[in-house]
Amino acid sequence: MAIADKLVLQRQRHLKWLAFDKLELALMIVCGVLCFGFSLSVTCDIVTREIGRPWLWLQEVTSTLFIYAIFIGAAVATRRNDHLYLTAISEAMHGTPRLIVEIIIRIVVLGVAFGLIWFGYINYLRGFGSFRLPSGTPIASLYAAIPLSGVLIGLFTIEQLVNGIRNGFDHPEPPEEDPAIPVIDTNARIGA
């Protein structure tokens, strides 16, 4: 690994809080399990319907896994600057204009997080009046993912704001290495 690559990795580690690194890893694992479970439940739903013995509860499982994967994935993507982040605007700037735009973007994302928390919690409470069929589970079990996602997005955005104001928002990308392409000898003889 080149010295420049080590410096880039060192700076990237410095920009994130270590406790949130573990949380991010745990959430990524949860997202992977949720996506796998979603795919498996859809497959089982299709197979059981095709053989004429449908498991009706699979649709509830599928929708629950899908919703939780979406909202937890949005939180993880926020931590990685892959979602709810307008990179094209801010990466074209440097210095004070970039700092201002980055702060404004994160304030907007904090507003979105607050909306998810506030309105998600209201929906969660109202969800105890509606039930999912055939299990009879309150629909609030689905709505719980919304404020949870809002809290996580808010935490990760505050982390980015604090680190960005302290250390700057410029994130140097590691240099891309050109892969060595082997030369193919096209003059090889057949049956020599």
N, C-alpha and C positions, 0 to 999 in steps of 0.2 A: 504494500500500500504506500502510495506516495505521501510525502510530507504535506502537500496541499490538501489531499484527501483527509488526512488525520486532523488537520486544523479545521476543516469544514465540519467533520463529525463532532469534534470537540465543541465547536460553536453551537451546533444544533442541539447537542446534549445540554449545553448551558442554557439554552432558551426554554427548556421544558422543565417542569418540576418533577422530580423523581417519583413522588407519590402518585402523580397522575399518569406516569409511565406504566406503573403496575395496573392502575385502573383501566387504562387504555388497552393493555394486553388482555385483561380479564374480559372487557367488553368485546374485544375482537373475537375471543374464543366463544363467548356467548353468541355473537352474531353468526359465527360459523356453525355452531350447533343448531341455532334457529333456522338457518338456511338449509342445512342438511335435513332437519326434521320436516321443514316445509316441503322440500322436494320428495321426501319419503312418503309423507302423508298424501300428497297429490297423486303419486304413483299408486299407492294402495287404494285410494279412492277410485281411480280409473279402473284398476284391476278388479276390485270388488263389484263395481257397477257392470263391467263387461261380463263377469261370470254370473250375474243375476242375483247376487247377494250383497247389496250395498250396505256399507257401514255409515249410517247417517251422521254419527258423531264426528266422523273424520273432517267434515266441512268446518265444524267448530274449531277443531285442532288446527286445521290449515289456516283459517283466518287469524287465530290467535298468534301462531308462529310468524305469519307474514307481518302482522301489525307490529309486534314487538321487534322483529328484525329491522323493519323500516325505521322506527323511531330510535332504537339503540344505534343503528348504523348511521343515522343522521348526526347523533352526538359524537360518535367516533370520527366521522368525516369532518366535523367541525374542528376537532382537536388536530387533525392532520391537514387542515386548510384545504380540504378537498370538496367542501360543501358549504353553502351559504357564504361564499367568499368570492369577491369580484377581483380575481387575480389580474385580469387583462388591464384593468385601469391602473391598479397600484403598481404593478411591475414595470410599467412604462415610465414611472416617475422615480426621482431620487431626492434625498434631502428632506427639507421641510414640507414641500408639497406632498411627498409620499407619506410622511408622518401624519399629516392632517387627514389625508384620504384613508389611511389604514385605521386611524382612530374612529373616523366617521363610520366606516364599514363595520367595525366591531361594536359600535354603539347601536347600529341598526340590528345587528345580530343579537345583541343583548335585548333589544326591544322584542324581537321575535321569540327569544327564550322566555321573556316575561309573559308574552301572550300565550305561549304554550303552557306555562305553569298556571296562569290565571284561568284561562278558558278551559284548559284540560282538566283542572280540578273541579270546575263547575260541572263539566260533562261527567266527570267521574262520580260526583255526588248524585247527579240526576240519573246515572246509569243503574242505580239500585232499584229504580222503578220499572225497568225493562229487563226481560229475561231472554236468554238464548234458547233456542229449541234444537234438539230434543232434551238437552240436559237440565234446563231450567236455571242455569248459572246466570247471575246478574251480569248485564252487559258492561257494568263498571269494571269487570276484570279486563276488558279490552281497553277501556279509556284510561286505565292506570298508566299505560305506557306513555301517554302524552305529557303529563306533568313531570314524569321521571325524565323524559328526554329533555324537557325544558330546563330542569335543574342541571343536568349534565352539560348541555350546551352553554348555559350561563357560566358554570364553573370553568369550562375550557376557554370560553371567550374572555373571562376576567384574567385567566392565566396569560393568554396571548396579549391582552392589553398591558398588563404589568410588565411582562418580559419585553414587549415591543417598545414601551416608553423608556424602560431602563437601558435596553441594549440595541434598540433600533429594529426596524421591521425588515431590513434587507436580509434576505436569506440566500447566501451564495450557493448556487447549485454546484454539485460536484462535476468536474469536467468529464465529458463523455470520452471514453477510450474507444478508438477505432479497433475493432477486432481484426486480428491478422487472418487473412484469407489465404489458405495454402494454394500454391500453384499446382494445377493439375497437368500432368504430362499427357498431352493428346497424341503424341507420336508413339505410343506404346504398340509393340508388334504382337499380333495374335499368332499363337502357335510357333514361336521361335524356338 
